[in-house]
Amino acid sequence: MKINELTRLLRATLQDYDRRKGEVREDPPRIARLRRILAEYLKAGEEQDATPAELWPLVQLFYYRDPSEQAGSLTGSVLDQLKPAFFKQIRIEPAVDVLARNQLLSAENVTAILKQAQYAAGISSAIKTLARGHILNQANVDRLLATPNEALLIARNLGGRFERHDPVTRDFLAIRQATLGIILAAQASRRAPKQTGAGKSLGDLPYELLLEIAKRTGSGKLDQASVDTTARQTVADDDARTFTCTK
């Protein structure tokens, strides 16, 4: 996210607050922090991308309320309006929300997710999967973030519970299921007598080409590395299962 986009959002939020604050003269704590964050952004080059370290203070601002801040306050109102506009740009809100609810929101976790933003969808779904299985803890989060393109596979192997209505999880499962069909058909045609037609051509395809076909079975919401990993894992899982069953 560009610094100039951030400064535009923060300026608009503070202008809205100043217009609505009435006779209040002293900034409440979170508004004062927002002004300091804006001042820091203005010191940076406007055309450069914000670093994870520069984004963390703003993420933190949304989740740590001052004890003196009353429910339904003007501060909460303007920051609640800023939050979706901010997260729309960096697309990590689902993961951050779940981490916050489980007391795992930290600079280290958020920075690690931001550094691997291309995997944000898979990481978010994996974190939700672990939370649903009641196994979301720092050690398991560390496992996900160490290999983000395999996050959903790791979550499954740790015993997480998939939500099949989640778009990323649904695509993940669809890719596995479609890949399984391709692999089983290929193995069946290899074992069957050679014949003309689709069976022969499918049976003769190298695994690299089968994986290339498998990569095209999802709706594209998973990043390429996650699809590759899913296809490879499906080959390993289902090869072993199929050959065991056919001995």
Sequence and secondary structure as in RCSB ss.txt:
>XXXX:A:sequence
MKINELTRLLRATLQDYDRRKGEVREDPPRIARLRRILAEYLKAGEEQDATPAELWPLVQLFYYRDPSEQAGSLT
GSVLDQLKPAFFKQIRIEPAVDVLARNQLLSAENVTAILKQAQYAAGISSAIKTLARGHILNQANVDRLLATPNE
ALLIARNLGGRFERHDPVTRDFLAIRQATLGIILAAQASRRAPKQTGAGKSLGDLPYELLLEIAKRTGSGKLDQA
SVDTTARQTVADDDARTFTCTK
>XXXX:A:secstr
 BHHHHHHHHHHHHHHHHHH TT  S  HHHHHHHHHHHHHHHS TTSB  HHHHHHHHHHHH   TT  TT HH
HHHHHHHHHHHHHHH  HHHHHHHHHTT   HHHHHHHHHTGGGHHHHHHHHHHHHHTT   HHHHHHHHHSGGG
HHHHHHHHT    TTSHHHHHHHHHHHHHHHHHHHHHHHHHS   SSHHHHHHTS HHHHHHHHTTSS S S HH
HHHHHHHHHHHHHHHHHHHHT 
